């Protein structure tokens, strides 16, 4: 507490990120990082941008991120005026909350979802309502439609559950709420979902956000983007240019552009993660775990005979880190990032000893 704080600071309850401990020999399965390195082309592009003496770093980066936006547009087969880029999808989402989601009627999102959403609402003074997931932790579109909210946002696949909402249901939601922005947060979509980018041409109220942190192994670079019709992109750009005209540095722009262009590396890496996820799911089910169907690079699991917090603590003693949320409805679940096959095997061996 400080007398120098603005009044809004006293009301904030900041987001708590996943732990980043410095423990030697740790198997880190708590923050949904990709276990494989990024595209070699991305690494080479950043090295080339840096040069031998770093002389180019004295120059500001392109404030529009034009080359990266072109690469993203080419990947999705759309025009670049439908693409917005920012410093991580979290920043893109922050601009989205203030630019598109603050209306007279409340914003709606699931009761179990990305925990940054209520943080943004408190920061920007956005009234919101939490819509309960069903008994199997799935999103029910009709529950959102019935509330007639001012706007809607949810991850697809949802986090931390990993459950996927079919594209047809997203289209039905967007059609039923034509005057409300519908934001689909696709941080994990590349591991088993179909992107809602396909809906944008016919739905001017749909905005899709993605990140290069997960499927392109660039969590340390902090690059995210949004795709929508030009009017939505213009709204985000107005917010960005009122906050920070240069959100992406020269190295990030170079590396992200090359990563978007390297389709072969992207496909090979994400398919390795998907295959490992399927094996991990089968191995954990054989140990008695209940696991929700996941389209993400993590699994959401509980054991009917063992307390989740106790399991998380016991795994940590074995230098294996997973995520446990002390929240209603999910306090007995563990969110476990899919690692390499040896990391997953070590996890299963540890769980076998514990359960």
PyMOL commands that set and color helices and strands:
alter all, ss='L'
color gray80, all
select helices_A, chain A and resi 7-10+40-50+55-58+66-76+80-82+88-100+116-124+141-147+167-176+189-191+196-202+230-240+250-261+263-286+308-317+341-354
alter helices_A, ss='H'
color red, helices_A
select strands_A, chain A and resi 27-28+83-86+107-110+128-131+151-155+181-185+206-211+224-227+289-291+298-303+320-321+323-324+334-337
alter strands_A, ss='S'
color yellow, strands_A
deselect
rebuild
show_as cartoon
